[in-house]
């Protein structure tokens, strides 16, 4: 480990206090005093863990507050000369990594083993009675480096919440009425709440809590938009850790969920499109059947979502093409996709009264006009002379005027097509209306 590597190791500590703790160990390593390095590393770990527990206590954690109160009480008794307090304090130090793991889940199993090895080697270095031979224990430079690195990576660089406390803090953040509604801001909020340098176990546990909480009526995350926003933000921050959990959770939930909550699955697809690629074949079939057969009020929003995904698009388009103009209104409000445009045009081309034409136009076609193509306009024009009662409808005149004035298709092409279709009067009217405009 080069000198520059040691400097970077110190800088990766989370707080200035942690950097101060580890500096003595680094200095000992540089001097070749490897026993002193390991002892100082253990001291740095203990002090930093105490500070982490203190931070949790200040945040209101009852277990942490109880630990700190005992710790401070023993120190006061030591100052008063109580020998029992010294024994309690030594027990506190010896068991601290195991106690913090049991109460707060600071570490993953392998990490806990590494810290226990540090404790054992510290005892070999600090207590001559641990050795049967006359020569003191001589740790290698490699072992001292390993303990230095582990101390920083597993403890000193980590925030004071992991495990249960971290999950509770993150869930509380997401459940707040003031959790951001924009993904970028949500990412910032999650980072500040404990995801700056998370362990993989924290990320996966948080992903599970969000996914299952979204569908659990007893959870404060149930059916809330911010839960979905948090899922999307978490995935963007930690995709490799999150995706396997999402695959497992979304398929399991979709299989087990009450049919009345299938819409939530579509909500997940909408806010987290990657989940569409994680769906198993039987789940795609289930969602497709929902689109085909559920009550129209329940499928209007899911249709707009399903249209965006290859495995669900066919079922969505089939149900879309069965919707009446009135049923299509909520769909038009949410989606401007090509399939929605084609359905709106088809409905307008099939009207039989002027009042119906005006109603369909205002509710379904007019919001989509910027998304119509020249071929769509031509289809409407042809329909006006081949069965649809459009020519006398105010909406038809408004549409032609808008196409012409806004050049939604080339004017010459529009006029020529109108004449070829037998709508000479409409073509002349468009030219006349433009000529009558006052140019100032």
N, C-alpha and C positions, 0 to 999 in steps of 0.2 A: 504494500500500500504506500504510494508516494505521499510526500508532504502535502502536495496540492489536493490529493484525495482526502487526507485527514481534514484539511481546511474546509473542503466541500461538505464533509460529513458533519462538522460542527455547524456550518451554516444551515444545514437541513433541519436542525432542531427547531421545534415549533416556537419556542419563546426564548427571550434573552436569558431568563433564569435557567432554562434547560441547557443553553449553550455554556453558561457559567459552570454548571455541574460537570459537564463532560470535558471541559478544558483541562482539568487536572489529570484526567485519565489519558488524554491525548499527549500532554506534556511528559507523562511517565513513559508512554510508549516510545516517544521520540528519543528519550534518554536511555532506552533499553531496559527500563525497570518494569518488566512485564508482570511481576507479582503486584506491584503497586498499581499498575494500569488496571488489572482485573478488579482489585479491591475498590479503586476509585470509580470504576464503571458501575459496580454494584451500588455504591453509595449514590451515584447519580440517578440510577434507576429508582431507588427507594425514595429519594427526595422528590423526584418527578411524579411518582405515583401518589405520594402524599398530597402534592399540589393538585393533581387531577381529582383526587377524592374531595379535596377542599373546594375545588371549583363546583363539583356536583352538589356539595352541601350548600354552597351559596345559591345554587340554582333551585334549591328546595327538595333535594333527594333526601328522604328520611334515613335510609341506610347509611348514606355518606355522612350525614350530620352526626349520627350516632358514633361512627368510627372516629371522626375528628374530635368529638367531645371526649372520648376515651383517651385518644392520643394526647390531647392537651392536658387532660387531668393527670395522666401518668407523668408527663414532663414537669408539672407543678409539684408532684409528690417526690420526683427525683431531686428537684431543687431543695426540697425539705428533708432529704436524706432517707427516704423510705426505700429499703432494699427490695421490697416486693414490687415496687413500681419499676425498678430496673429490670426485673425478670419479665414483667408484663411488656415493657417496651421492647425487649429483645425478642419476645415471642411475636410481637406485632411486626417487627422487621422480618423475622424468619418466615412468617406466613403471609406476608402482604400480597405477593403475586397470586397466591392461591385464593386468598380471600377476595381480592378485587375481581378475580375471574369468576368466582362463585356468585358474587353479588351484582357485578356490573357487566360481566362477559367482555372484558377488555380484549381478550386474546383468542385466537384460534388454537386448536389443540396442539399443532406443531410449534406454534410460537410459544405456548406455555412450556413445552419441553425445553426449548432453547433457553428460556429464562431460568428454568430450574437448573439447567447445566451451569449457567452463570453463577447461580447461588452456590452450587456445589464446589465449583472451582474457586470462588471467592473464599469459601471456608478452608479449602486446602492452602490457599495463599496466606490467609490471615491467622490460622491456628496451627502452630507447630505440632500440637498433640494429634492432629489428623494423620501425621506421617509416622511410620514405624522406623524409618531409616534416620540416621543422624543428620543427613543433608536435607535442607528445606526443599519444598516442592519448587520445581523449575518449569514454569509454563513456557511454551514456545511462543515466538513472535506471531506465528500463524493463529494460535489459540487466542492470544490477546487481541489481535485484529478482528477475529470472528466475534468475540464478545463486544468489542467496541461497536462494530457494525450493527449487530443485533440490538444492542441497547438503544441506539439512535433510531433504527428502522422500526422497531417494534414498540418503543415506548416514547422516547424523547421527541420524535417527530410527529407523534399522533395527537389528535385533539382529545379533550378530556371525556368524551362520550363515545362509547361503542356498545355493542350488545343491546340489552334491554333499554338502558337509558337513552342511547342514540336513537333507537327505533321510536321510543315514546316522544322524543324531541322532534323528530322528523314528522311523525303523524300529527302531532300538535300543530306544527307549522302549516302543514297542508290543510288541516281541518279549520284553520282560522278563516274568518270571514274576509280577512284582508290579504289572503294569499293571492299573489299576482295571477292575472288572467292571460298574460302574454308569456310565451315559452321562455324567451331570453331572461325575463325578469324572474320567472319561476326557477330557472337554473341558478341564478344568483342567490335566491332565497334558500334553496336547498344546500348550496355550498356553505352558506353562512350557518345553516342549521346542523351541520355535521358531516357533509359530504366532500369536504376539501381534500382529505386524504383517507378515504374510507377503506376498510378491509373488504374483501370480496364478500364475506359472510354478511356484512351489513348491507351491501348493495342488494344481494339476492333476497335477504329477509325483507327489506323495504319494498322491493318489487312485489313480493308475495302479498305483503300487507295491503298494498295499494290495489292490486288486482282482485283479491278476495274481498277486501273491504268494499269495493265498488258494488258488489252484488249482495253484500250482507246487510240486511235491514237494520240489524242491531249496531252496526258500525257507524261512526260519525263520518265515514267516507262514502256511505251508501248513495249511489246515484248522483253524485256531485260532479259538476264540470271540472272543478279544481283537482279532483282526483285524477281525471283523465289528463289534465294539463301536467300534473306532477309526473305521471307515468311517461309522457312524452319527453319531459325535461330529463328525467332519470335515464331514459334510453339514450338520449343524445350525449349525456355525460359519460355513461358507462355501457356502451352497446354490447360488448363481448360478454359482460357479466349478466346483463339484463335479458338478452334474447332467449337463452335457454329456459329461463324462468317464465318468460311470457309464453313461449310455446307450450310448456307444460300446463300453465295456469289457464290460458284462454281455451284450450281444448277441453280440459277437465271441467271448467265452468260451463262451457257451452253444452257439454253432455249432461251435466247435472242440473243446470238451472231450470227453474220453473218457466214454462212456456210464456208466462206473462212478462218475463224479463228478458226475452230474446233481444229486444230493442237495445239493451245495454251492450250486447256483443257488437252490434253495428256501431254504437257510439265509440267503442274501443277502436274499431277499424278506422273510423273517421279521424280520431285524434292521434292514432298511432298506426299509420298505414302499413308498417312493417309486419304487423300481426296477420295481415291477409295472407302473406307468404308462409305463415307458420301454421295455418289451419290444416287439420287432417281431412281426408276425403269425406268421411262421414259427417263432419261438421259443416263442410260446404254444402252437402246434400240437405242437411237439416235447415240451414239458413235459406237455401234455395226454395225449399218447400214452404217455409214461412212466408217468403215473398210472394209465392204463387197463391197461397190459400188463406192467409190471415185477413182479418177485417181491414178494409181499405184505410181507415183512420190510423191503423198501426203501421202500415207499410209505406205511407207517403214519404216520411223522412228516410227510412232504411233504403228505399229505392234509390234516392239520390246518392247515398253512400255506396251501395252495391254497384252502381253504374261505373264506378271508378276501378273496379277490380275484375280481372279476367275471369276468375272462377265463379263469380256471382252475376256477371253482366247479363248473361242470357236470360236467367230467371227474372232479373230486374226489368229488362226490356219487354219481356212478355207481359208482365203485370202492368207496366207503364202503358203499353198500347191498349190495355183494356179500360183505362181510366176515362171517365167523362170529363168535360171541360171544368165542371165544378170541383171534381176530385183532383184535377191536375193543378189547381191554383197553388196549394202549398208546395207542390213539387217545383213549380216555376219560380217560386219565391226563394228556393234554396239552391237550385241548380240551373245552369245555363248550358248543360252538356248537349251534345249533338242529338242524342236520342230524345231528350226533352223538347228540343226545337222541332224535331220531325213530328212528334206527337201533337204539339200545338198547331203546327201548320196543317196537319191532317184533319184536326178537328175544325179548323177554320174553313177548310176546303169542303166541308161536309155540312155546312149550315143550310137551313131551309127557310129561314125568315130573317128579315133585316134586324129585328130586335135581338135575335139569337146571334147574328153575325157581330153586332156591336158588343154584346156581352162577352162573347168568346175572345174578340179582339182585345178588349180592354183588360180582361183578366189574365189571358194566356199568351197572346201574341205580342201586344205592345211592349211588355217588359223584355221581350226577347229580340225585338227588331234589330238591335246592333249585332246580333249573333246570326241573323239570317243571311243566307248566301243569295247570289243572283238566281240560282236554280230554285231556291225556295220562293222567291218573288214570282218567278215565272210560273211555278206550280199553282200559286194562288190566282194569278191572272188567268191561266187556262181554266181553273175551276170555276171562275166567274162566268164563263160562257159554256160550261159543260155540266151544269146541274146545281152548283152552289148558288144560293140567292144572295149575291154579293154586290151586284152592280148598282143597286139603288141604296145600299147601306152607307151611312155616313162614315163608318169605319174604313170601308174600302177606299173611299175618296181620300181620307186622311192618310192611309197607308201609301197610296200612290204619290200623294203630295210630298210625304216625308222622304220616300225613296228618291224622288226627283230633286227636291231642294237640298237634301243632304248628300246627294250623289252616292247613294248606297249601292248603286250599280251605274255604269256609264249612261248618261242621259240619252245619248244617241241610240244606244242599245235598247234602253227602256222604251223609248218612243217607237222605234222600229218594231219591237215585239208587240206592243199594244196594237199598232196598226195591223200587223200580220194576224193577230188574234181576233180582229174585228172590233177593237175598242178605239176607233178613230176619234170619237167624241172625247174620250178620256185623255187621249194623247194631245188633242188640240187644247183641252182645258188646262193641262199642265203647262203648256207653252204660254198660253194666255195669262195664266196666273203669275208666271215669272216676269212676263213683259210688263205687267201692271205694277210690279214692285217699285217703290220709290227708292232710288239709289243713295239716299242720305237720311 
